[in-house]
Amino acid sequence: MIDILYFARLRESLGLAREQLDASQNIESVADLLAHLRIRGKPWSTTLGEGESVLVAVNQEIARPDTGIKDGDEVALFPPVTGG
């Protein structure tokens, strides 16, 4: 299973703080995961859309679209953070 955590506005928009996905669904990278979530339709397709700013961390390390994901990984999705 892949453990997915949603933070801040993503959690609010999706109405979900956490979920688990079966790792055998051809999800091998961050890009695969985001594509898999988007095909669920709204609000997924708009909240995680191509033009939306979403940061991803795999096992608590910032990830890129080509970062691999495997069974047992924790993936966190969150909006960019600004500071002052």
N, CA, C and O atoms as a GROMACS GRO file, in nm:
protein
  336
    1MET      N    1   0.084  -0.119   0.000
    1MET     CA    2   0.000   0.000   0.000
    1MET      C    3   0.088   0.125   0.000
    1MET      O    4   0.197   0.127   0.057
    2ILE      N    5   0.039   0.227  -0.064
    2ILE     CA    6   0.102   0.359  -0.063
    2ILE      C    7   0.016   0.446   0.028
    2ILE      O    8  -0.104   0.458   0.006
    3ASP      N    9   0.077   0.506   0.128
    3ASP     CA   10   0.005   0.592   0.221
    3ASP      C   11   0.014   0.736   0.170
    3ASP      O   12   0.124   0.789   0.156
    4ILE      N   13  -0.100   0.798   0.142
    4ILE     CA   14  -0.102   0.934   0.087
    4ILE      C   15  -0.160   1.028   0.191
    4ILE      O   16  -0.267   1.002   0.247
    5LEU      N   17  -0.089   1.138   0.216
    5LEU     CA   18  -0.132   1.239   0.312
    5LEU      C   19  -0.158   1.369   0.237
    5LEU      O   20  -0.080   1.408   0.150
    6TYR      N   21  -0.269   1.436   0.270
    6TYR     CA   22  -0.305   1.563   0.208
    6TYR      C   23  -0.302   1.672   0.315
    6TYR      O   24  -0.354   1.653   0.425
    7PHE      N   25  -0.241   1.785   0.283
    7PHE     CA   26  -0.226   1.894   0.379
    7PHE      C   27  -0.287   2.024   0.330
    7PHE      O   28  -0.301   2.048   0.210
    8ALA      N   29  -0.322   2.109   0.427
    8ALA     CA   30  -0.369   2.246   0.404
    8ALA      C   31  -0.487   2.251   0.307
    8ALA      O   32  -0.584   2.176   0.324
    9ARG      N   33  -0.480   2.337   0.206
    9ARG     CA   34  -0.593   2.355   0.115
    9ARG      C   35  -0.626   2.229   0.036
    9ARG      O   36  -0.741   2.211  -0.005
   10LEU      N   37  -0.529   2.142   0.016
   10LEU     CA   38  -0.558   2.017  -0.055
   10LEU      C   39  -0.651   1.930   0.029
   10LEU      O   40  -0.747   1.872  -0.022
   11ARG      N   41  -0.622   1.921   0.157
   11ARG     CA   42  -0.708   1.844   0.248
   11ARG      C   43  -0.849   1.902   0.248
   11ARG      O   44  -0.948   1.828   0.245
   12GLU      N   45  -0.858   2.034   0.252
   12GLU     CA   46  -0.989   2.100   0.253
   12GLU      C   47  -1.064   2.079   0.121
   12GLU      O   48  -1.183   2.049   0.123
   13SER      N   49  -0.997   2.095   0.010
   13SER     CA   50  -1.061   2.081  -0.121
   13SER      C   51  -1.106   1.938  -0.148
   13SER      O   52  -1.212   1.915  -0.207
   14LEU      N   53  -1.026   1.842  -0.105
   14LEU     CA   54  -1.057   1.702  -0.132
   14LEU      C   55  -1.142   1.638  -0.024
   14LEU      O   56  -1.200   1.531  -0.044
   15GLY      N   57  -1.150   1.704   0.093
   15GLY     CA   58  -1.227   1.650   0.203
   15GLY      C   59  -1.167   1.522   0.259
   15GLY      O   60  -1.239   1.434   0.307
   16LEU      N   61  -1.035   1.513   0.252
   16LEU     CA   62  -0.965   1.391   0.289
   16LEU      C   63  -0.828   1.426   0.344
   16LEU      O   64  -0.756   1.504   0.283
   17ALA      N   65  -0.791   1.370   0.456
   17ALA     CA   66  -0.659   1.395   0.513
   17ALA      C   67  -0.560   1.285   0.478
   17ALA      O   68  -0.439   1.308   0.473
   18ARG      N   69  -0.612   1.165   0.454
   18ARG     CA   70  -0.523   1.050   0.431
   18ARG      C   71  -0.600   0.941   0.358
   18ARG      O   72  -0.721   0.926   0.374
   19GLU      N   73  -0.527   0.866   0.276
   19GLU     CA   74  -0.584   0.748   0.213
   19GLU      C   75  -0.472   0.652   0.178
   19GLU      O   76  -0.355   0.688   0.180
   20GLN      N   77  -0.508   0.530   0.146
   20GLN     CA   78  -0.411   0.432   0.102
   20GLN      C   79  -0.452   0.379  -0.035
   20GLN      O   80  -0.570   0.357  -0.062
   21LEU      N   81  -0.352   0.361  -0.121
   21LEU     CA   82  -0.376   0.305  -0.254
   21LEU      C   83  -0.294   0.178  -0.269
   21LEU      O   84  -0.184   0.166  -0.217
   22ASP      N   85  -0.351   0.084  -0.340
   22ASP     CA   86  -0.281  -0.039  -0.372
   22ASP      C   87  -0.164  -0.006  -0.465
   22ASP      O   88  -0.184   0.057  -0.569
   23ALA      N   89  -0.046  -0.046  -0.429
   23ALA     CA   90   0.074  -0.013  -0.507
   23ALA      C   91   0.078  -0.085  -0.642
   23ALA      O   92   0.160  -0.050  -0.727
   24SER      N   93  -0.007  -0.182  -0.664
   24SER     CA   94  -0.003  -0.259  -0.788
   24SER      C   95  -0.083  -0.194  -0.902
   24SER      O   96  -0.105  -0.258  -1.005
   25GLN      N   97  -0.126  -0.070  -0.886
   25GLN     CA   98  -0.208  -0.003  -0.988
   25GLN      C   99  -0.124   0.075  -1.090
   25GLN      O  100  -0.167   0.181  -1.135
   26ASN      N  101  -0.008   0.025  -1.126
   26ASN     CA  102   0.082   0.090  -1.222
   26ASN      C  103   0.124   0.229  -1.175
   26ASN      O  104   0.142   0.319  -1.257
   27ILE      N  105   0.139   0.246  -1.047
   27ILE     CA  106   0.188   0.373  -0.991
   27ILE      C  107   0.334   0.352  -0.954
   27ILE      O  108   0.367   0.293  -0.851
   28GLU      N  109   0.421   0.402  -1.040
   28GLU     CA  110   0.564   0.383  -1.020
   28GLU      C  111   0.639   0.512  -0.992
   28GLU      O  112   0.756   0.508  -0.956
   29SER      N  113   0.572   0.626  -1.010
   29SER     CA  114   0.638   0.756  -0.990
   29SER      C  115   0.537   0.857  -0.938
   29SER      O  116   0.416   0.832  -0.936
   30VAL      N  117   0.588   0.972  -0.896
   30VAL     CA  118   0.501   1.081  -0.852
   30VAL      C  119   0.408   1.122  -0.965
   30VAL      O  120   0.289   1.145  -0.942
   31ALA      N  121   0.459   1.131  -1.086
   31ALA     CA  122   0.376   1.169  -1.202
   31ALA      C  123   0.263   1.067  -1.222
   31ALA      O  124   0.150   1.106  -1.251
   32ASP      N  125   0.294   0.938  -1.208
   32ASP     CA  126   0.191   0.834  -1.221
   32ASP      C  127   0.083   0.851  -1.115
   32ASP      O  128  -0.036   0.839  -1.144
   33LEU      N  129   0.125   0.878  -0.992
   33LEU     CA  130   0.030   0.895  -0.883
   33LEU      C  131  -0.064   1.012  -0.909
   33LEU      O  132  -0.185   0.999  -0.895
   34LEU      N  133  -0.008   1.126  -0.947
   34LEU     CA  134  -0.090   1.244  -0.973
   34LEU      C  135  -0.187   1.219  -1.088
   34LEU      O  136  -0.303   1.260  -1.082
   35ALA      N  137  -0.141   1.153  -1.193
   35ALA     CA  138  -0.229   1.120  -1.305
   35ALA      C  139  -0.341   1.027  -1.260
   35ALA      O  140  -0.457   1.044  -1.299
   36HIS      N  141  -0.308   0.929  -1.178
   36HIS     CA  142  -0.408   0.834  -1.125
   36HIS      C  143  -0.515   0.907  -1.044
   36HIS      O  144  -0.634   0.878  -1.056
   37LEU      N  145  -0.473   1.002  -0.962
   37LEU     CA  146  -0.567   1.077  -0.879
   37LEU      C  147  -0.654   1.170  -0.964
   37LEU      O  148  -0.773   1.185  -0.937
   38ARG      N  149  -0.596   1.233  -1.066
   38ARG     CA  150  -0.670   1.327  -1.151
   38ARG      C  151  -0.784   1.260  -1.227
   38ARG      O  152  -0.888   1.322  -1.249
   39ILE      N  153  -0.766   1.135  -1.266
   39ILE     CA  154  -0.870   1.070  -1.346
   39ILE      C  155  -0.995   1.038  -1.263
   39ILE      O  156  -1.094   0.990  -1.318
   40ARG      N  157  -0.991   1.063  -1.135
   40ARG     CA  158  -1.110   1.046  -1.051
   40ARG      C  159  -1.217   1.152  -1.084
   40ARG      O  160  -1.333   1.136  -1.047
   41GLY      N  161  -1.177   1.258  -1.152
   41GLY     CA  162  -1.269   1.367  -1.182
   41GLY      C  163  -1.262   1.474  -1.075
   41GLY      O  164  -1.169   1.477  -0.995
   42LYS      N  165  -1.362   1.562  -1.073
   42LYS     CA  166  -1.363   1.672  -0.976
   42LYS      C  167  -1.393   1.617  -0.838
   42LYS      O  168  -1.472   1.523  -0.826
   43PRO      N  169  -1.333   1.672  -0.735
   43PRO     CA  170  -1.244   1.787  -0.727
   43PRO      C  171  -1.098   1.753  -0.754
   43PRO      O  172  -1.013   1.842  -0.757
   44TRP      N  173  -1.067   1.623  -0.773
   44TRP     CA  174  -0.928   1.581  -0.792
   44TRP      C  175  -0.864   1.647  -0.914
   44TRP      O  176  -0.751   1.696  -0.906
   45SER      N  177  -0.935   1.648  -1.025
   45SER     CA  178  -0.877   1.700  -1.149
   45SER      C  179  -0.849   1.850  -1.141
   45SER      O  180  -0.756   1.898  -1.205
   46THR      N  181  -0.927   1.923  -1.063
   46THR     CA  182  -0.902   2.067  -1.050
   46THR      C  183  -0.800   2.096  -0.940
   46THR      O  184  -0.712   2.180  -0.958
   47THR      N  185  -0.811   2.029  -0.828
   47THR     CA  186  -0.720   2.053  -0.715
   47THR      C  187  -0.577   2.011  -0.748
   47THR      O  188  -0.482   2.077  -0.707
   48LEU      N  189  -0.562   1.901  -0.822
   48LEU     CA  190  -0.430   1.849  -0.856
   48LEU      C  191  -0.399   1.867  -1.004
   48LEU      O  192  -0.313   1.799  -1.059
   49GLY      N  193  -0.470   1.960  -1.069
   49GLY     CA  194  -0.454   1.983  -1.212
   49GLY      C  195  -0.314   2.024  -1.253
   49GLY      O  196  -0.234   2.068  -1.171
   50GLU      N  197  -0.288   2.008  -1.380
   50GLU     CA  198  -0.155   2.039  -1.436
   50GLU      C  199  -0.106   2.179  -1.400
   50GLU      O  200   0.014   2.197  -1.376
   51GLY      N  201  -0.194   2.278  -1.398
   51GLY     CA  202  -0.152   2.414  -1.371
   51GLY      C  203  -0.145   2.451  -1.222
   51GLY      O  204  -0.103   2.561  -1.188
   52GLU      N  205  -0.186   2.359  -1.136
   52GLU     CA  206  -0.188   2.386  -0.992
   52GLU      C  207  -0.050   2.363  -0.931
   52GLU      O  208   0.022   2.272  -0.971
   53SER      N  209  -0.016   2.445  -0.833
   53SER     CA  210   0.111   2.428  -0.762
   53SER      C  211   0.090   2.331  -0.646
   53SER      O  212   0.021   2.360  -0.549
   54VAL      N  213   0.152   2.215  -0.660
   54VAL     CA  214   0.144   2.113  -0.557
   54VAL      C  215   0.284   2.058  -0.534
   54VAL      O  216   0.353   2.018  -0.628
   55LEU      N  217   0.325   2.057  -0.409
   55LEU     CA  218   0.453   1.997  -0.374
   55LEU      C  219   0.428   1.855  -0.327
   55LEU      O  220   0.324   1.825  -0.268
   56VAL      N  221   0.524   1.769  -0.353
   56VAL     CA  222   0.512   1.629  -0.315
   56VAL      C  223   0.638   1.587  -0.241
   56VAL      O  224   0.750   1.623  -0.280
   57ALA      N  225   0.620   1.512  -0.134
   57ALA     CA  226   0.732   1.453  -0.062
   57ALA      C  227   0.709   1.303  -0.056
   57ALA      O  228   0.598   1.258  -0.027
   58VAL      N  229   0.813   1.227  -0.083
   58VAL     CA  230   0.807   1.082  -0.071
   58VAL      C  231   0.898   1.045   0.046
   58VAL      O  232   1.018   1.073   0.045
   59ASN      N  233   0.840   0.982   0.145
   59ASN     CA  234   0.913   0.944   0.266
   59ASN      C  235   0.985   1.065   0.327
   59ASN      O  236   1.101   1.057   0.368
   60GLN      N  237   0.913   1.177   0.331
   60GLN     CA  238   0.955   1.302   0.394
   60GLN      C  239   1.071   1.372   0.324
   60GLN      O  240   1.143   1.450   0.386
   61GLU      N  241   1.090   1.342   0.194
   61GLU     CA  242   1.189   1.413   0.113
   61GLU      C  243   1.119   1.470  -0.009
   61GLU      O  244   1.044   1.399  -0.077
   62ILE      N  245   1.143   1.598  -0.038
   62ILE     CA  246   1.080   1.663  -0.153
   62ILE      C  247   1.110   1.580  -0.278
   62ILE      O  248   1.223   1.537  -0.301
   63ALA      N  249   1.004   1.558  -0.357
   63ALA     CA  250   1.015   1.471  -0.474
   63ALA      C  251   0.986   1.546  -0.602
   63ALA      O  252   0.920   1.650  -0.603
   64ARG      N  253   1.037   1.491  -0.711
   64ARG     CA  254   1.012   1.542  -0.845
   64ARG      C  255   0.914   1.448  -0.915
   64ARG      O  256   0.887   1.339  -0.864
   65PRO      N  257   0.859   1.489  -1.029
   65PRO     CA  258   0.765   1.401  -1.099
   65PRO      C  259   0.821   1.262  -1.130
   65PRO      O  260   0.747   1.164  -1.132
   66ASP      N  261   0.951   1.253  -1.154
   66ASP     CA  262   1.010   1.123  -1.189
   66ASP      C  263   1.057   1.043  -1.068
   66ASP      O  264   1.115   0.935  -1.084
   67THR      N  265   1.035   1.094  -0.947
   67THR     CA  266   1.073   1.021  -0.826
   67THR      C  267   0.990   0.893  -0.816
   67THR      O  268   0.868   0.896  -0.832
   68GLY      N  269   1.057   0.782  -0.791
   68GLY     CA  270   0.989   0.654  -0.781
   68GLY      C  271   0.905   0.640  -0.655
   68GLY      O  272   0.935   0.699  -0.552
   69ILE      N  273   0.800   0.562  -0.667
   69ILE     CA  274   0.712   0.529  -0.554
   69ILE      C  275   0.696   0.378  -0.553
   69ILE      O  276   0.675   0.315  -0.656
   70LYS      N  277   0.708   0.320  -0.432
   70LYS     CA  278   0.692   0.176  -0.421
   70LYS      C  279   0.604   0.141  -0.301
   70LYS      O  280   0.571   0.227  -0.219
   71ASP      N  281   0.568   0.017  -0.293
   71ASP     CA  282   0.485  -0.032  -0.184
   71ASP      C  283   0.548   0.004  -0.050
   71ASP      O  284   0.668  -0.016  -0.029
   72GLY      N  285   0.467   0.058   0.041
   72GLY     CA  286   0.515   0.096   0.174
   72GLY      C  287   0.559   0.241   0.186
   72GLY      O  288   0.588   0.287   0.296
   73ASP      N  289   0.564   0.314   0.074
   73ASP     CA  290   0.606   0.454   0.078
   73ASP      C  291   0.495   0.543   0.134
   73ASP      O  292   0.376   0.512   0.122
   74GLU      N  293   0.538   0.653   0.193
   74GLU     CA  294   0.446   0.758   0.237
   74GLU      C  295   0.464   0.876   0.142
   74GLU      O  296   0.576   0.923   0.121
   75VAL      N  297   0.354   0.923   0.085
   75VAL     CA  298   0.357   1.035  -0.009
   75VAL      C  299   0.272   1.147   0.049
   75VAL      O  300   0.154   1.127   0.079
   76ALA      N  301   0.332   1.264   0.065
   76ALA     CA  302   0.260   1.380   0.117
   76ALA      C  303   0.243   1.481   0.004
   76ALA      O  304   0.336   1.510  -0.070
   77LEU      N  305   0.121   1.534  -0.006
   77LEU     CA  306   0.090   1.638  -0.105
   77LEU      C  307   0.049   1.763  -0.031
   77LEU      O  308  -0.034   1.758   0.059
   78PHE      N  309   0.109   1.877  -0.069
   78PHE     CA  310   0.080   2.002   0.001
   78PHE      C  311   0.106   2.120  -0.091
   78PHE      O  312   0.184   2.110  -0.186
   79PRO      N  313   0.041   2.232  -0.064
   79PRO     CA  314   0.064   2.351  -0.145
   79PRO      C  315   0.199   2.414  -0.109
   79PRO      O  316   0.252   2.390   0.000
   80PRO      N  317   0.254   2.493  -0.201
   80PRO     CA  318   0.379   2.564  -0.169
   80PRO      C  319   0.358   2.652  -0.047
   80PRO      O  320   0.248   2.703  -0.024
   81VAL      N  321   0.462   2.670   0.029
   81VAL     CA  322   0.454   2.750   0.151
   81VAL      C  323   0.534   2.878   0.130
   81VAL      O  324   0.644   2.876   0.075
   82THR      N  325   0.477   2.990   0.175
   82THR     CA  326   0.549   3.116   0.166
   82THR      C  327   0.580   3.161   0.307
   82THR      O  328   0.509   3.129   0.401
   83GLY      N  329   0.684   3.235   0.319
   83GLY     CA  330   0.724   3.286   0.450
   83GLY      C  331   0.761   3.431   0.444
   83GLY      O  332   0.766   3.490   0.336
   84GLY      N  333   0.786   3.487   0.556
   84GLY     CA  334   0.818   3.630   0.557
   84GLY      C  335   0.929   3.661   0.649
   84GLY      O  336   0.969   3.777   0.661
   0.00000   0.00000   0.00000
